[in-house]
Amino acid sequence: MGIEMALLATTAVSAVGSAMGQISQGMSNKTAASNQAIQEDQAAHIAMQSHMEEVSKSDYVANQTLGKIYSNAGAAGVVPGQGSPALVANRSAEEQKISDMYERYSGRLQAVSDLYQGKVDRWSGNRAMISGFIGAGGSLVSGLTKGLSIAHSFGSGGGAPGGGDLLGG
């Protein structure tokens, strides 16, 4: 009966060790994925701020340019809404607005992409952790089943698995 218990205990310890390793691996994967998600969230915020600053600078330059055009046209005696300089100024303003709109859209798209990638990484990390727990449960059940099988074969007088006696006798 002592050998059976020793084999059962050894198998159980081995199964627990394997299970703990799988749990640890799952938790480690989750931590890595969470860290990656944090970086992607930060990248999203940086991308959005960067694009908004770029649009603000562009708006400022466009407004200054339009102001100069209108000022020069007024000094030349051109009435706003009439004549070539005014049409050019209006067209420039429209093109700048379209360019700024595209820049805002592009920045938001990049930020949303980064945010969703962060969500995917968090989901992947949670999945890895759950997989580790499931693997650990499987290892425990498998190890204990194997240990009980070995103990049962000794208890029923069958000796060591594969025939014979563990002690060679």
N, C-alpha and C positions, 0 to 999 in steps of 0.2 A: 504494500500500500504506500510505502514511502517513496518509491520510485515514481509511481503514478502521480503522486502529488507534486513531486519535484518537476516532472515533465509538464504537468498542467501549469504549474507556477512559471516555469521557464517560457512556455508558449504564451502565457498571458502577459508576462513582462515584455516579451518580444512584440506582441500585438499592440500593447499600450504604447511602446516606444515608437512603433510605426505610425500609430494613430496620432501621437503627439507631433511627430515630424510632419505629417500631412496637414494638421491644423496650423502648425507654425508656418508652413509654406503658403497656405491659403491666406493667412493673416498678413504675411509679408507681401504677397502679391496685391492684396487690398491696399496696404499702405502705399506701395509704389504707385498704384493706379490713382489713389487719392492725391498724392503729391503731384503727379502729372496733371491731374484735373485742375489743381490749384494754379499751376503754371499757365494752363490754357485759359483759365478765367482771367488771370492777370494780363495775358497777351490780348485778350478780347478788350479789356478796358483800355489798354495802351493803344491798341489799334483805333478804337473809337475816338479817344482823345487826340491822337495824332491826326486823324482825318479831319476832325472838327477844327483843329488849329490851322491845318492847311487851307481849309475852306475859308476860315476867318481872314487869314492873310490874303488869300485870293480876292475875297470881297473888298478888303481894304484897298488893295492895289487897283482893282477895277473901279471902285468909287472915286479914287484919286484921279485916275485916267479920264473917267467920264467928266469929272469936275473941270479938269483942264481943257477937255474938248469943248464943253459948253462955254467955259470962260473965254477961250480963244474965239469961238464962233460968235459969241456976244460982242466981243471987242471988235470983231470984223464987221459987225452990223447984221449978222444972220439972225433971223427970228427963229426961236425954238419951234421945231415941228416942220420947218421948211428948209429946203436946200440940202446940199450934199453932206456937209459936216454933221448936221443933225441926224440924218438918216444913218450915217456911219456910226455915230454915237449910240443910237438906238439898237442897231444891229449888234454892236459890240456888247452892249448891256445884255441883250437877249442871249448871245453866245456864252457870256460869262455866267449867266444864271443857269443855263443848261449844263455847263461844265461843273459848276458848284453842286448842282443837283446830282450829277453822276458821281462826284467825289463823295458826297454824303451817303449815297446809296452803296457805293463801293466800301466805304468804311463800315457801315452797318452790316453789310454782308460778311465782311471779314470777322467782325466782332461776334456775330451770330454763329458763324462757323466755328470759331474758337470755343464759344460757350457750349455748343452742342457736342463738340469733341470732348470737352470736360465732362459732360453728362455721360457720354459713352464710356469714358475711362472709369468713372465712378461705378457705373453699372457693371463693367468688366471686373473691377476689383471686388465688388460684392459677390459676383458670380464665382470668382476664384476662391473667395473665402468659404462660400457655401459648398463648393466642390471639395475643398479641403475637409470640411466637416463630414460630408458624405463619404469621402474616401477613408476618413478615420473610422467612421462607423463600420464600413465594410471590412477594414483591417481588423477591428476588434472582433466582429462576428466570425470572420474567417479564422483568426488565431484561436479564439476560444473553441470554435467547432473542431479545429484540428487537435487542440489540447484535449478536449473531451473524448475525441475519437481514440487518441493514443491511450488515455487513461482507461477508457472502456475496454480496449483490446487487452490491456494488462489485467483489468478486473475480471474479465471473462475467461482468463486462463490462456489467452492466445499468445502471450509473450509479446516480444517486440514486433512492430509491423514488419511484414516481409518474412515472418517466421523466425523461429529461434528465440533466444533469450538475450536481453541486452548485455548481460554480464558474460556472454559467451559460453554458458553452461548449458 
